[in-house]
Amino acid sequence: MLKLLSNMIIYNVTINVEDSIHSDWLFWIKPHIKEVLATGKFISAKMTKILVEEEMDGTNYSIQYTAKSNDDLQAYYNEDAPRLREAGIAKFGSKMLAFRTELLIIEEFHA
């Protein structure tokens, strides 16, 4: 039987950014991440560039927000997500495509 050492959740947002908006998106996303953190629903965030090349044009990123619990993540969905998602859609439209996944942290290992 698997024993969970944590109930922390990673809320992962994978984003494909078209080349035509890449510079503007990079300028916009960093304050956006800080705005998501300012909701108080997450304890940290990590932004990564995906190095595996996909068939889609553009550049792919993964932003991983860590929530202390599923309750915090659900509160984010209910209270903040629609407004914050709309900000990106309003600015970049379909030139920025995102999909989201939720990951339960089972255990962390460090060197």
C-alpha positions as CSV (number, residue, x, y, z in Angstrom):
1,M,0.0,0.0,0.0
2,L,1.3,3.4,-0.9
3,K,1.7,5.8,2.0
4,L,1.4,9.5,1.0
5,L,4.0,11.7,2.7
6,S,2.3,14.9,1.5
7,N,-1.0,16.2,0.4
8,M,0.6,19.0,-1.6
9,I,-0.5,19.4,-5.2
10,I,1.3,20.6,-8.2
11,Y,-0.9,22.6,-10.6
12,N,0.9,22.3,-13.9
13,V,0.1,24.7,-16.7
14,T,1.7,23.7,-20.0
15,I,1.7,26.5,-22.6
16,N,2.6,26.7,-26.3
17,V,3.5,30.2,-27.3
18,E,3.6,31.3,-31.0
19,D,6.8,32.9,-32.1
20,S,5.0,36.1,-33.1
21,I,4.1,36.9,-29.5
22,H,7.0,35.2,-27.7
23,S,8.8,38.4,-26.5
24,D,5.5,40.0,-25.3
25,W,4.4,36.8,-23.6
26,L,7.7,36.5,-21.7
27,F,7.3,40.1,-20.5
28,W,3.7,39.4,-19.4
29,I,4.0,36.0,-17.8
30,K,6.4,36.8,-15.0
31,P,4.1,39.4,-13.3
32,H,1.2,37.0,-14.1
33,I,2.9,34.3,-12.1
34,K,3.4,36.7,-9.2
35,E,-0.3,37.6,-9.4
36,V,-1.3,33.9,-9.2
37,L,1.0,33.6,-6.1
38,A,-0.6,36.7,-4.6
39,T,-3.9,34.8,-4.4
40,G,-2.4,33.0,-1.4
41,K,-3.5,29.6,-2.8
42,F,0.0,28.5,-3.7
43,I,3.3,28.4,-1.8
44,S,5.7,28.5,-4.8
45,A,5.9,28.5,-8.6
46,K,8.5,27.3,-11.0
47,M,8.7,28.2,-14.7
48,T,10.5,25.9,-17.1
49,K,11.1,25.8,-20.8
50,I,10.3,22.4,-22.3
51,L,13.3,21.2,-24.2
52,V,11.7,18.4,-26.2
53,E,10.8,19.6,-29.6
54,E,7.1,19.0,-30.6
55,E,5.5,19.1,-34.0
56,M,3.7,22.4,-33.0
57,D,5.4,25.6,-33.9
58,G,6.4,28.0,-31.2
59,T,8.0,27.5,-27.8
60,N,6.6,25.3,-25.0
61,Y,6.7,26.1,-21.3
62,S,5.6,24.5,-18.1
63,I,4.6,26.6,-15.0
64,Q,4.3,24.5,-11.9
65,Y,2.4,26.0,-8.9
66,T,2.6,24.2,-5.6
67,A,-0.5,24.2,-3.4
68,K,-0.5,22.9,0.2
69,S,-3.7,21.0,-0.4
70,N,-6.4,20.1,-2.9
71,D,-8.7,22.5,-0.9
72,D,-6.4,25.4,-1.7
73,L,-6.3,24.4,-5.4
74,Q,-10.1,24.2,-5.5
75,A,-10.4,27.6,-3.8
76,Y,-8.1,28.9,-6.6
77,Y,-10.4,27.4,-9.3
78,N,-13.5,28.9,-7.7
79,E,-12.2,32.3,-6.7
80,D,-9.4,33.3,-9.0
81,A,-8.8,31.1,-12.0
82,P,-11.5,32.5,-14.4
83,R,-10.3,36.1,-14.0
84,L,-6.6,35.2,-14.3
85,R,-7.1,32.9,-17.3
86,E,-9.2,35.5,-19.0
87,A,-6.3,38.0,-18.8
88,G,-4.1,35.8,-21.0
89,I,-6.9,35.0,-23.4
90,A,-7.8,38.7,-23.8
91,K,-4.1,39.6,-24.4
92,F,-2.9,36.8,-26.6
93,G,-6.0,34.9,-27.9
94,S,-5.3,31.6,-29.6
95,K,-1.6,32.5,-30.1
96,M,-1.1,31.1,-26.6
97,L,-2.5,27.6,-26.0
98,A,-2.6,26.1,-22.4
99,F,-3.6,22.9,-20.8
100,R,-3.6,22.1,-17.2
101,T,-2.9,19.0,-15.1
102,E,-2.9,18.3,-11.3
103,L,-0.1,16.2,-9.8
104,L,-0.1,14.8,-6.2
105,I,3.3,14.9,-4.6
106,I,4.0,11.5,-3.3
107,E,7.5,12.0,-2.0
108,E,10.5,14.3,-2.7
109,F,14.1,13.3,-3.0
110,H,17.1,15.6,-2.8
111,A,20.8,15.0,-3.5
